């Protein structure tokens, strides 16, 4: 395997992991906003 190919694989892996963390964080934010709206509607 060439060094260029190794670098490309490593870069794609890191970007993939970073994207998962970002999506997970956004999902938690959306969930907390939904809970706040639901709590406000119930009271």
Jmol script that loads the backbone (N, CA, C; Angstrom):
load data "model"
ATOM      1  N   UNK A   1       0.851  -1.172   0.000  1.00  0.00           N
ATOM      2  CA  UNK A   1       0.000   0.000   0.000  1.00  0.00           C
ATOM      3  C   UNK A   1       0.896   1.234   0.000  1.00  0.00           C
ATOM      4  N   UNK A   2       0.549   2.180  -0.853  1.00  0.00           N
ATOM      5  CA  UNK A   2       1.375   3.369  -0.977  1.00  0.00           C
ATOM      6  C   UNK A   2       1.103   4.343   0.176  1.00  0.00           C
ATOM      7  N   UNK A   3       2.081   5.171   0.490  1.00  0.00           N
ATOM      8  CA  UNK A   3       1.877   6.155   1.564  1.00  0.00           C
ATOM      9  C   UNK A   3       0.705   7.103   1.285  1.00  0.00           C
ATOM     10  N   UNK A   4       0.510   7.457   0.020  1.00  0.00           N
ATOM     11  CA  UNK A   4      -0.607   8.343  -0.332  1.00  0.00           C
ATOM     12  C   UNK A   4      -1.942   7.680  -0.016  1.00  0.00           C
ATOM     13  N   UNK A   5      -2.053   6.417  -0.350  1.00  0.00           N
ATOM     14  CA  UNK A   5      -3.285   5.681  -0.086  1.00  0.00           C
ATOM     15  C   UNK A   5      -3.524   5.557   1.416  1.00  0.00           C
ATOM     16  N   UNK A   6      -2.481   5.314   2.164  1.00  0.00           N
ATOM     17  CA  UNK A   6      -2.608   5.233   3.629  1.00  0.00           C
ATOM     18  C   UNK A   6      -3.096   6.555   4.205  1.00  0.00           C
ATOM     19  N   UNK A   7      -2.553   7.659   3.720  1.00  0.00           N
ATOM     20  CA  UNK A   7      -2.981   8.984   4.186  1.00  0.00           C
ATOM     21  C   UNK A   7      -4.446   9.243   3.839  1.00  0.00           C
ATOM     22  N   UNK A   8      -4.847   8.859   2.651  1.00  0.00           N
ATOM     23  CA  UNK A   8      -6.234   9.059   2.245  1.00  0.00           C
ATOM     24  C   UNK A   8      -7.184   8.246   3.120  1.00  0.00           C
ATOM     25  N   UNK A   9      -6.833   7.005   3.397  1.00  0.00           N
ATOM     26  CA  UNK A   9      -7.668   6.152   4.246  1.00  0.00           C
ATOM     27  C   UNK A   9      -7.760   6.739   5.656  1.00  0.00           C
ATOM     28  N   UNK A  10      -6.638   7.195   6.180  1.00  0.00           N
ATOM     29  CA  UNK A  10      -6.632   7.794   7.512  1.00  0.00           C
ATOM     30  C   UNK A  10      -7.486   9.063   7.550  1.00  0.00           C
ATOM     31  N   UNK A  11      -7.385   9.883   6.537  1.00  0.00           N
ATOM     32  CA  UNK A  11      -8.155  11.127   6.479  1.00  0.00           C
ATOM     33  C   UNK A  11      -9.650  10.834   6.419  1.00  0.00           C
ATOM     34  N   UNK A  12     -10.061   9.890   5.574  1.00  0.00           N
ATOM     35  CA  UNK A  12     -11.481   9.547   5.465  1.00  0.00           C
ATOM     36  C   UNK A  12     -12.005   8.960   6.773  1.00  0.00           C
ATOM     37  N   UNK A  13     -11.186   8.179   7.447  1.00  0.00           N
ATOM     38  CA  UNK A  13     -11.590   7.600   8.728  1.00  0.00           C
ATOM     39  C   UNK A  13     -11.794   8.691   9.764  1.00  0.00           C
ATOM     40  N   UNK A  14     -10.859   9.623   9.847  1.00  0.00           N
ATOM     41  CA  UNK A  14     -10.978  10.721  10.811  1.00  0.00           C
ATOM     42  C   UNK A  14     -12.176  11.610  10.511  1.00  0.00           C
ATOM     43  N   UNK A  15     -12.392  11.919   9.231  1.00  0.00           N
ATOM     44  CA  UNK A  15     -13.548  12.751   8.868  1.00  0.00           C
ATOM     45  C   UNK A  15     -14.852  12.019   9.187  1.00  0.00           C
ATOM     46  N   UNK A  16     -14.872  10.726   8.982  1.00  0.00           N
ATOM     47  CA  UNK A  16     -16.064   9.942   9.300  1.00  0.00           C
ATOM     48  C   UNK A  16     -16.367   9.950  10.782  1.00  0.00           C
ATOM     49  N   UNK A  17     -15.334   9.797  11.597  1.00  0.00           N
ATOM     50  CA  UNK A  17     -15.536   9.823  13.049  1.00  0.00           C
ATOM     51  C   UNK A  17     -15.975  11.207  13.516  1.00  0.00           C
ATOM     52  N   UNK A  18     -15.399  12.245  12.943  1.00  0.00           N
ATOM     53  CA  UNK A  18     -15.772  13.616  13.312  1.00  0.00           C
ATOM     54  C   UNK A  18     -17.219  13.896  12.927  1.00  0.00           C
ATOM     55  N   UNK A  19     -17.653  13.401  11.786  1.00  0.00           N
ATOM     56  CA  UNK A  19     -19.036  13.608  11.351  1.00  0.00           C
ATOM     57  C   UNK A  19     -20.002  12.910  12.290  1.00  0.00           C
ATOM     58  N   UNK A  20     -19.655  11.722  12.752  1.00  0.00           N
ATOM     59  CA  UNK A  20     -20.523  10.998  13.685  1.00  0.00           C
ATOM     60  C   UNK A  20     -20.674  11.778  14.980  1.00  0.00           C
ATOM     61  N   UNK A  21     -19.594  12.322  15.483  1.00  0.00           N
ATOM     62  CA  UNK A  21     -19.655  13.092  16.721  1.00  0.00           C
ATOM     63  C   UNK A  21     -20.521  14.340  16.531  1.00  0.00           C
ATOM     64  N   UNK A  22     -20.401  14.980  15.397  1.00  0.00           N
ATOM     65  CA  UNK A  22     -21.173  16.188  15.132  1.00  0.00           C
ATOM     66  C   UNK A  22     -22.654  15.872  15.050  1.00  0.00           C
ATOM     67  N   UNK A  23     -23.012  14.815  14.343  1.00  0.00           N
ATOM     68  CA  UNK A  23     -24.415  14.421  14.198  1.00  0.00           C
ATOM     69  C   UNK A  23     -24.981  14.005  15.542  1.00  0.00           C
ATOM     70  N   UNK A  24     -24.191  13.289  16.334  1.00  0.00           N
ATOM     71  CA  UNK A  24     -24.650  12.874  17.659  1.00  0.00           C
ATOM     72  C   UNK A  24     -24.919  14.091  18.535  1.00  0.00           C
ATOM     73  N   UNK A  25     -24.031  15.059  18.510  1.00  0.00           N
ATOM     74  CA  UNK A  25     -24.215  16.284  19.293  1.00  0.00           C
ATOM     75  C   UNK A  25     -25.436  17.070  18.846  1.00  0.00           C
ATOM     76  N   UNK A  26     -25.640  17.150  17.538  1.00  0.00           N
ATOM     77  CA  UNK A  26     -26.811  17.855  17.016  1.00  0.00           C
ATOM     78  C   UNK A  26     -28.091  17.137  17.431  1.00  0.00           C
ATOM     79  N   UNK A  27     -28.065  15.822  17.410  1.00  0.00           N
ATOM     80  CA  UNK A  27     -29.234  15.050  17.833  1.00  0.00           C
ATOM     81  C   UNK A  27     -29.574  15.302  19.291  1.00  0.00           C
ATOM     82  N   UNK A  28     -28.572  15.385  20.138  1.00  0.00           N
ATOM     83  CA  UNK A  28     -28.810  15.668  21.563  1.00  0.00           C
ATOM     84  C   UNK A  28     -29.378  17.067  21.745  1.00  0.00           C
ATOM     85  N   UNK A  29     -28.876  18.037  20.983  1.00  0.00           N
ATOM     86  CA  UNK A  29     -29.387  19.404  21.067  1.00  0.00           C
ATOM     87  C   UNK A  29     -30.856  19.462  20.652  1.00  0.00           C
ATOM     88  N   UNK A  30     -31.183  18.808  19.564  1.00  0.00           N
ATOM     89  CA  UNK A  30     -32.562  18.794  19.068  1.00  0.00           C
ATOM     90  C   UNK A  30     -33.475  18.110  20.083  1.00  0.00           C
ATOM     91  N   UNK A  31     -32.990  17.035  20.679  1.00  0.00           N
ATOM     92  CA  UNK A  31     -33.775  16.318  21.681  1.00  0.00           C
ATOM     93  C   UNK A  31     -34.050  17.211  22.894  1.00  0.00           C
ATOM     94  N   UNK A  32     -33.059  17.951  23.348  1.00  0.00           N
ATOM     95  CA  UNK A  32     -33.260  18.816  24.515  1.00  0.00           C
ATOM     96  C   UNK A  32     -34.231  19.955  24.196  1.00  0.00           C
ATOM     97  N   UNK A  33     -34.188  20.492  22.985  1.00  0.00           N
ATOM     98  CA  UNK A  33     -35.129  21.537  22.579  1.00  0.00           C
ATOM     99  C   UNK A  33     -36.543  20.966  22.537  1.00  0.00           C
ATOM    100  N   UNK A  34     -36.692  19.773  21.990  1.00  0.00           N
ATOM    101  CA  UNK A  34     -38.010  19.127  21.941  1.00  0.00           C
ATOM    102  C   UNK A  34     -38.562  18.883  23.327  1.00  0.00           C
ATOM    103  N   UNK A  35     -37.723  18.480  24.256  1.00  0.00           N
ATOM    104  CA  UNK A  35     -38.160  18.240  25.635  1.00  0.00           C
ATOM    105  C   UNK A  35     -38.603  19.549  26.280  1.00  0.00           C
ATOM    106  N   UNK A  36     -37.862  20.615  26.048  1.00  0.00           N
ATOM    107  CA  UNK A  36     -38.219  21.914  26.617  1.00  0.00           C
ATOM    108  C   UNK A  36     -39.567  22.384  26.079  1.00  0.00           C
ATOM    109  N   UNK A  37     -39.798  22.214  24.795  1.00  0.00           N
ATOM    110  CA  UNK A  37     -41.075  22.606  24.193  1.00  0.00           C
ATOM    111  C   UNK A  37     -42.206  21.758  24.769  1.00  0.00           C
ATOM    112  N   UNK A  38     -41.958  20.471  24.906  1.00  0.00           N
ATOM    113  CA  UNK A  38     -42.966  19.566  25.464  1.00  0.00           C
ATOM    114  C   UNK A  38     -43.291  19.923  26.910  1.00  0.00           C
ATOM    115  N   UNK A  39     -42.276  20.212  27.703  1.00  0.00           N
ATOM    116  CA  UNK A  39     -42.490  20.597  29.105  1.00  0.00           C
ATOM    117  C   UNK A  39     -43.281  21.901  29.198  1.00  0.00           C
ATOM    118  N   UNK A  40     -42.982  22.837  28.317  1.00  0.00           N
ATOM    119  CA  UNK A  40     -43.699  24.119  28.315  1.00  0.00           C
ATOM    120  C   UNK A  40     -45.161  23.923  27.911  1.00  0.00           C
ATOM    121  N   UNK A  41     -45.404  23.068  26.953  1.00  0.00           N
ATOM    122  CA  UNK A  41     -46.771  22.817  26.489  1.00  0.00           C
ATOM    123  C   UNK A  41     -47.609  22.126  27.566  1.00  0.00           C
ATOM    124  N   UNK A  42     -46.982  21.277  28.379  1.00  0.00           N
ATOM    125  CA  UNK A  42     -47.702  20.551  29.413  1.00  0.00           C
ATOM    126  C   UNK A  42     -48.047  21.429  30.605  1.00  0.00           C
ATOM    127  N   UNK A  43     -47.289  22.499  30.839  1.00  0.00           N
ATOM    128  CA  UNK A  43     -47.540  23.315  32.026  1.00  0.00           C
ATOM    129  C   UNK A  43     -48.398  24.517  31.760  1.00  0.00           C
TER     130      UNK A  43
END
end "model"
wireframe off; spacefill off
backbone 0.3
color backbone group
